[in-house]
Amino acid sequence: TLCDVVVTTLEMVDYRRSILVLGGKKPNPYERDRLFLSLHRSLQHRPKALTDAGALADSITAKLAGQAKDGALEKSQIARAAQVALTRFDKLAAAHYAALH
């Protein structure tokens, strides 16, 4: 039988395999979802917090990928990039994020 179903896929770079985060006891793989959760906590006062956090996490991750030297980022680079993005996007969320990081 014929089926009129349309299937789409979303392809993304797996940064866990290409970027390490330095600054802890040992290097850890970069996790976009970890950044997303952190941003979401700071954006909870917004009606579209999930969408906003996702878009910001993608934007910040893309910027950080270009800053990774030899496949590594400092933890502080991630926090700084998130802080700058939140300050431009929502000052209340930026203040919340700064208090936690």
Secondary structure, 3 states (H helix, E strand, C coil): CCCCCCCCCCCCCCHHHCCEEECCCCCEECCHHHHHHHHHHHHCCCCCHHHHHHHHHHHHHHHHHHHCECCEEEHHHHHHHHHHHHHHHCHHHHHHHHHHC
